[in-house]
């Protein structure tokens, strides 16, 4: 009983198991429990905008050198673009080799186009170069915090942080101190919310199993299997190789974030753990400057699992509807997805919306084919969100190492000895005031 009471990991495991059983054996009742999962995610999202604002401003202020912050930002975007390209190409290659939609010969007249209507209204958010950049700019400073768009918060926070750094010391220090105190309050609120994670996970997984059932997995099981195996390959081999070059082990790295990964599995949303992940990355030994810039921007620009699914799903729909794609067609799809894969965060049902936007830009493939994968988006979304999370955590460590902003000995201690990570002797990184870590996650 003590283990269950003190371990969030154990609580979430039990919640996942009980949620699956409840959803399977009592589906009619379980469908009413969606409110638990949705409520938990909304509570976390409530804190994301102010938290990102605080940590970015403090990160830029703490850097003490705007050129340093600019270098981190530039290297971050380069890394994101390289990894996104690798993920998109991997999705294309896997779809081309394993042909998950080959032989389905779907009759388009049997598909219900009305199922796509609720997604079409958001397509404009991911189409058009000018619209993409204009959407990064909030209508008002307050609007950046109310629009649920991380990119808008990032833009405003960077401008605020840069302007704050340029002010005289007697002016900027009190403002920075106030923002630091606000961030501490936000982390304390998060400490309270995270305790509700098992309840949120239970409600989310119970509803999901009750709503979609096991039959959904069987109908498109081959596509699901291919996607899961591709993501695992990307995380273990590609991201694992990157960490290996830095002297770290991918499995130990994943173990360090096991609680957050389980919560993401239950809620299918990486948003649900963003504040905890930022805290744990700083605790791992990475400076605030790097964490504050990489993680928020990564939620829009570094979606590895999402990128793999984007190209894989496009080719799957083409194969299922009998559309032959040449090598030149695949290259065009790659170019389109390089753009449409950006800035999807904050859009409801972003995966389906971005897929619709991609297909609308490549009319050879019938957009109505999206109906084929609507029913499995929930199970695809689980590992998609997990891989996005792991990819961004790896990116933070990579950029930090690149900038020599990582305490290597601290990282090795934290990853090699799970008990050390729980020790009260571990000090929080610079620029972050001490927080009762047990109240947050252990």
FENNOR-V361052 format. One record per residue. N is the residue number from 0. RES is the residue in one small letter. PSI is psi in degrees with one decimal (none if undefined). Layout:
BEGIN
n:N res:RES psi:PSI
n:N res:RES psi:PSI
END
This chain:
BEGIN
n:0 res:x psi:-35.6
n:1 res:x psi:-37.9
n:2 res:x psi:-42.7
n:3 res:x psi:-40.7
n:4 res:x psi:-35.0
n:5 res:x psi:-10.3
n:6 res:x psi:113.5
n:7 res:x psi:-35.9
n:8 res:x psi:-48.3
n:9 res:x psi:-41.0
n:10 res:x psi:-42.4
n:11 res:x psi:-38.6
n:12 res:x psi:-47.8
n:13 res:x psi:-41.3
n:14 res:x psi:-40.5
n:15 res:x psi:-45.3
n:16 res:x psi:-49.1
n:17 res:x psi:-37.6
n:18 res:x psi:-42.3
n:19 res:x psi:-45.3
n:20 res:x psi:-45.4
n:21 res:x psi:-42.8
n:22 res:x psi:-33.3
n:23 res:x psi:-43.7
n:24 res:x psi:-22.8
n:25 res:x psi:62.2
n:26 res:x psi:-36.8
n:27 res:x psi:-38.1
n:28 res:x psi:-40.8
n:29 res:x psi:-28.1
n:30 res:x psi:-21.2
n:31 res:x psi:-4.6
n:32 res:x psi:4.9
n:33 res:x psi:-30.2
n:34 res:x psi:-30.1
n:35 res:x psi:-47.7
n:36 res:x psi:-45.7
n:37 res:x psi:-40.2
n:38 res:x psi:-41.8
n:39 res:x psi:-46.6
n:40 res:x psi:-38.7
n:41 res:x psi:-36.3
n:42 res:x psi:-41.6
n:43 res:x psi:-45.4
n:44 res:x psi:-28.0
n:45 res:x psi:-29.9
n:46 res:x psi:-13.3
n:47 res:x psi:-49.3
n:48 res:x psi:-53.2
n:49 res:x psi:-33.2
n:50 res:x psi:-46.6
n:51 res:x psi:-41.8
n:52 res:x psi:-48.5
n:53 res:x psi:-47.4
n:54 res:x psi:-34.3
n:55 res:x psi:-45.5
n:56 res:x psi:-45.9
n:57 res:x psi:-33.3
n:58 res:x psi:-45.1
n:59 res:x psi:-42.9
n:60 res:x psi:-43.3
n:61 res:x psi:-24.1
n:62 res:x psi:-33.2
n:63 res:x psi:-0.9
n:64 res:x psi:111.7
n:65 res:x psi:-29.9
n:66 res:x psi:-36.7
n:67 res:x psi:-46.9
n:68 res:x psi:-38.9
n:69 res:x psi:-39.6
n:70 res:x psi:-43.0
n:71 res:x psi:-44.9
n:72 res:x psi:-43.0
n:73 res:x psi:-45.1
n:74 res:x psi:-34.9
n:75 res:x psi:-47.1
n:76 res:x psi:-37.7
n:77 res:x psi:-45.8
n:78 res:x psi:-45.1
n:79 res:x psi:-44.7
n:80 res:x psi:-39.4
n:81 res:x psi:-47.7
n:82 res:x psi:-38.2
n:83 res:x psi:-41.9
n:84 res:x psi:-42.6
n:85 res:x psi:-44.0
n:86 res:x psi:-43.6
n:87 res:x psi:-44.2
n:88 res:x psi:-41.2
n:89 res:x psi:-42.9
n:90 res:x psi:-41.8
n:91 res:x psi:-46.6
n:92 res:x psi:-46.1
n:93 res:x psi:-43.6
n:94 res:x psi:-37.9
n:95 res:x psi:-36.0
n:96 res:x psi:-48.4
n:97 res:x psi:-15.2
n:98 res:x psi:63.7
n:99 res:x psi:-24.1
n:100 res:x psi:-0.2
n:101 res:x psi:132.1
n:102 res:x psi:-1.9
n:103 res:x psi:-35.5
n:104 res:x psi:55.8
n:105 res:x psi:134.5
n:106 res:x psi:111.6
n:107 res:x psi:-27.5
n:108 res:x psi:-16.4
n:109 res:x psi:-6.3
n:110 res:x psi:140.8
n:111 res:x psi:102.6
n:112 res:x psi:-21.7
n:113 res:x psi:-20.9
n:114 res:x psi:-17.5
n:115 res:x psi:-7.9
n:116 res:x psi:-40.0
n:117 res:x psi:-15.3
n:118 res:x psi:-27.8
n:119 res:x psi:-30.1
n:120 res:x psi:-18.0
n:121 res:x psi:2.3
n:122 res:x psi:-35.7
n:123 res:x psi:-23.4
n:124 res:x psi:-17.5
n:125 res:x psi:14.9
n:126 res:x psi:142.5
n:127 res:x psi:123.7
n:128 res:x psi:-44.9
n:129 res:x psi:-41.3
n:130 res:x psi:-38.7
n:131 res:x psi:-48.5
n:132 res:x psi:-35.2
n:133 res:x psi:-33.9
n:134 res:x psi:-18.4
n:135 res:x psi:-20.4
n:136 res:x psi:118.8
n:137 res:x psi:152.7
n:138 res:x psi:-39.6
n:139 res:x psi:165.2
n:140 res:x psi:-39.8
n:141 res:x psi:-35.2
n:142 res:x psi:-27.8
n:143 res:x psi:-28.7
n:144 res:x psi:-13.9
n:145 res:x psi:-9.9
n:146 res:x psi:-0.7
n:147 res:x psi:34.2
n:148 res:x psi:108.0
n:149 res:x psi:-38.2
n:150 res:x psi:-40.7
n:151 res:x psi:-39.4
n:152 res:x psi:-41.6
n:153 res:x psi:-45.7
n:154 res:x psi:-48.6
n:155 res:x psi:-40.0
n:156 res:x psi:-39.6
n:157 res:x psi:-44.9
n:158 res:x psi:-43.4
n:159 res:x psi:-45.6
n:160 res:x psi:-41.0
n:161 res:x psi:-46.3
n:162 res:x psi:-40.3
n:163 res:x psi:-40.6
n:164 res:x psi:-22.8
n:165 res:x psi:-7.2
n:166 res:x psi:162.0
n:167 res:x psi:153.3
n:168 res:x psi:-41.3
n:169 res:x psi:-13.4
n:170 res:x psi:-44.5
n:171 res:x psi:-30.6
n:172 res:x psi:-46.5
n:173 res:x psi:-37.5
n:174 res:x psi:-44.7
n:175 res:x psi:-38.3
n:176 res:x psi:-40.9
n:177 res:x psi:-44.8
n:178 res:x psi:-37.7
n:179 res:x psi:-41.8
n:180 res:x psi:-38.1
n:181 res:x psi:-40.7
n:182 res:x psi:-35.7
n:183 res:x psi:-39.2
n:184 res:x psi:-42.1
n:185 res:x psi:-42.5
n:186 res:x psi:-34.1
n:187 res:x psi:-40.1
n:188 res:x psi:-42.9
n:189 res:x psi:-35.7
n:190 res:x psi:-37.4
n:191 res:x psi:-41.5
n:192 res:x psi:-39.5
n:193 res:x psi:-28.3
n:194 res:x psi:-19.2
n:195 res:x psi:-0.6
n:196 res:x psi:-46.2
n:197 res:x psi:-37.1
n:198 res:x psi:-43.1
n:199 res:x psi:-42.4
n:200 res:x psi:-43.3
n:201 res:x psi:-49.2
n:202 res:x psi:-41.7
n:203 res:x psi:-44.9
n:204 res:x psi:-34.2
n:205 res:x psi:-45.6
n:206 res:x psi:-43.7
n:207 res:x psi:-47.8
n:208 res:x psi:-40.6
n:209 res:x psi:-39.4
n:210 res:x psi:-42.8
n:211 res:x psi:-25.3
n:212 res:x psi:176.3
n:213 res:x psi:-25.6
n:214 res:x psi:-32.5
n:215 res:x psi:-38.6
n:216 res:x psi:-32.4
n:217 res:x psi:-42.0
n:218 res:x psi:-41.6
n:219 res:x psi:36.0
n:220 res:x psi:-34.3
n:221 res:x psi:-43.2
n:222 res:x psi:-44.0
n:223 res:x psi:-45.4
n:224 res:x psi:-45.5
n:225 res:x psi:-43.9
n:226 res:x psi:-45.3
n:227 res:x psi:-43.8
n:228 res:x psi:-36.1
n:229 res:x psi:-43.4
n:230 res:x psi:-42.5
n:231 res:x psi:-41.3
n:232 res:x psi:-44.9
n:233 res:x psi:-45.9
n:234 res:x psi:-49.7
n:235 res:x psi:-43.8
n:236 res:x psi:-56.3
n:237 res:x psi:-54.9
n:238 res:x psi:-34.8
n:239 res:x psi:-38.9
n:240 res:x psi:-40.1
n:241 res:x psi:-46.0
n:242 res:x psi:-35.6
n:243 res:x psi:-39.4
n:244 res:x psi:-25.6
n:245 res:x psi:-6.7
n:246 res:x psi:17.6
n:247 res:x psi:162.3
n:248 res:x psi:128.0
n:249 res:x psi:-35.8
n:250 res:x psi:-37.9
n:251 res:x psi:-35.9
n:252 res:x psi:-44.4
n:253 res:x psi:-40.5
n:254 res:x psi:-36.4
n:255 res:x psi:-31.6
n:256 res:x psi:26.6
n:257 res:x psi:-37.8
n:258 res:x psi:-45.7
n:259 res:x psi:-39.7
n:260 res:x psi:-40.5
n:261 res:x psi:-39.7
n:262 res:x psi:-40.4
n:263 res:x psi:-39.4
n:264 res:x psi:-39.9
n:265 res:x psi:-33.3
n:266 res:x psi:-12.1
n:267 res:x psi:31.5
n:268 res:x psi:121.5
n:269 res:x psi:-16.5
n:270 res:x psi:-31.3
n:271 res:x psi:-12.3
n:272 res:x psi:9.8
n:273 res:x psi:-49.0
n:274 res:x psi:-42.2
n:275 res:x psi:-38.6
n:276 res:x psi:-42.4
n:277 res:x psi:-42.0
n:278 res:x psi:-44.0
n:279 res:x psi:-30.1
n:280 res:x psi:-39.2
n:281 res:x psi:-40.7
n:282 res:x psi:-29.1
n:283 res:x psi:-26.6
n:284 res:x psi:17.9
n:285 res:x psi:134.1
n:286 res:x psi:152.5
n:287 res:x psi:-41.2
n:288 res:x psi:-43.3
n:289 res:x psi:-49.9
n:290 res:x psi:-42.7
n:291 res:x psi:-28.7
n:292 res:x psi:-37.2
n:293 res:x psi:-50.6
n:294 res:x psi:-51.3
n:295 res:x psi:-43.4
n:296 res:x psi:-29.9
n:297 res:x psi:-28.9
n:298 res:x psi:-14.8
n:299 res:x psi:-30.1
n:300 res:x psi:-9.4
n:301 res:x psi:67.2
n:302 res:x psi:82.4
n:303 res:x psi:-51.8
n:304 res:x psi:-37.4
n:305 res:x psi:-41.4
n:306 res:x psi:-41.5
n:307 res:x psi:-45.9
n:308 res:x psi:-34.7
n:309 res:x psi:-53.7
n:310 res:x psi:-36.5
n:311 res:x psi:-44.4
n:312 res:x psi:-39.1
n:313 res:x psi:-47.2
n:314 res:x psi:-36.8
n:315 res:x psi:-45.7
n:316 res:x psi:-40.7
n:317 res:x psi:-45.4
n:318 res:x psi:-41.4
n:319 res:x psi:-30.1
n:320 res:x psi:8.9
n:321 res:x psi:21.9
n:322 res:x psi:121.8
n:323 res:x psi:130.9
n:324 res:x psi:125.3
n:325 res:x psi:173.7
n:326 res:x psi:-39.6
n:327 res:x psi:-35.7
n:328 res:x psi:-41.6
n:329 res:x psi:-38.0
n:330 res:x psi:-38.2
n:331 res:x psi:-42.3
n:332 res:x psi:-41.4
n:333 res:x psi:-43.4
n:334 res:x psi:-41.1
n:335 res:x psi:-45.8
n:336 res:x psi:-25.0
n:337 res:x psi:-30.6
n:338 res:x psi:-47.5
n:339 res:x psi:-17.9
n:340 res:x psi:-8.2
n:341 res:x psi:144.3
n:342 res:x psi:23.4
n:343 res:x psi:-16.7
n:344 res:x psi:137.1
n:345 res:x psi:-13.3
n:346 res:x psi:128.3
n:347 res:x psi:136.4
n:348 res:x psi:50.1
n:349 res:x psi:-37.9
n:350 res:x psi:-46.5
n:351 res:x psi:-40.1
n:352 res:x psi:-45.1
n:353 res:x psi:-36.9
n:354 res:x psi:-43.0
n:355 res:x psi:-41.5
n:356 res:x psi:-39.0
n:357 res:x psi:-45.8
n:358 res:x psi:-32.5
n:359 res:x psi:-23.3
n:360 res:x psi:-7.5
n:361 res:x psi:74.2
n:362 res:x psi:-6.5
n:363 res:x psi:-35.1
n:364 res:x psi:124.5
n:365 res:x psi:122.7
n:366 res:x psi:-25.1
n:367 res:x psi:-17.8
n:368 res:x psi:-15.6
n:369 res:x psi:-27.9
n:370 res:x psi:-30.1
n:371 res:x psi:-31.6
n:372 res:x psi:3.9
n:373 res:x psi:-39.5
n:374 res:x psi:-19.5
n:375 res:x psi:4.3
n:376 res:x psi:-30.4
n:377 res:x psi:-43.9
n:378 res:x psi:-32.7
n:379 res:x psi:-37.9
n:380 res:x psi:-24.3
n:381 res:x psi:-59.0
n:382 res:x psi:-24.1
n:383 res:x psi:-45.5
n:384 res:x psi:-39.4
n:385 res:x psi:-44.9
n:386 res:x psi:-35.3
n:387 res:x psi:-42.8
n:388 res:x psi:-50.5
n:389 res:x psi:-41.0
n:390 res:x psi:-40.2
n:391 res:x psi:-34.3
n:392 res:x psi:-42.1
n:393 res:x psi:-41.8
n:394 res:x psi:-40.7
n:395 res:x psi:-42.8
n:396 res:x psi:-37.6
n:397 res:x psi:-50.3
n:398 res:x psi:-39.5
n:399 res:x psi:-43.1
n:400 res:x psi:-38.9
n:401 res:x psi:-38.2
n:402 res:x psi:3.3
n:403 res:x psi:40.5
n:404 res:x psi:23.1
n:405 res:x psi:133.5
n:406 res:x psi:95.5
n:407 res:x psi:-43.2
n:408 res:x psi:-39.4
n:409 res:x psi:-44.7
n:410 res:x psi:-46.4
n:411 res:x psi:-41.7
n:412 res:x psi:-44.5
n:413 res:x psi:-38.6
n:414 res:x psi:-33.6
n:415 res:x psi:-26.0
n:416 res:x psi:99.2
n:417 res:x psi:-32.6
n:418 res:x psi:-30.5
n:419 res:x psi:-38.1
n:420 res:x psi:-24.6
n:421 res:x psi:-5.7
n:422 res:x psi:139.5
n:423 res:x psi:-8.2
n:424 res:x psi:-17.5
n:425 res:x psi:127.4
n:426 res:x psi:146.6
n:427 res:x psi:150.9
n:428 res:x psi:166.5
n:429 res:x psi:152.6
n:430 res:x psi:-4.2
n:431 res:x psi:120.3
n:432 res:x psi:149.4
n:433 res:x psi:135.3
n:434 res:x psi:147.6
n:435 res:x psi:96.2
n:436 res:x psi:-28.0
n:437 res:x psi:-31.5
n:438 res:x psi:-16.1
n:439 res:x psi:-44.3
n:440 res:x psi:-16.3
n:441 res:x psi:none
END
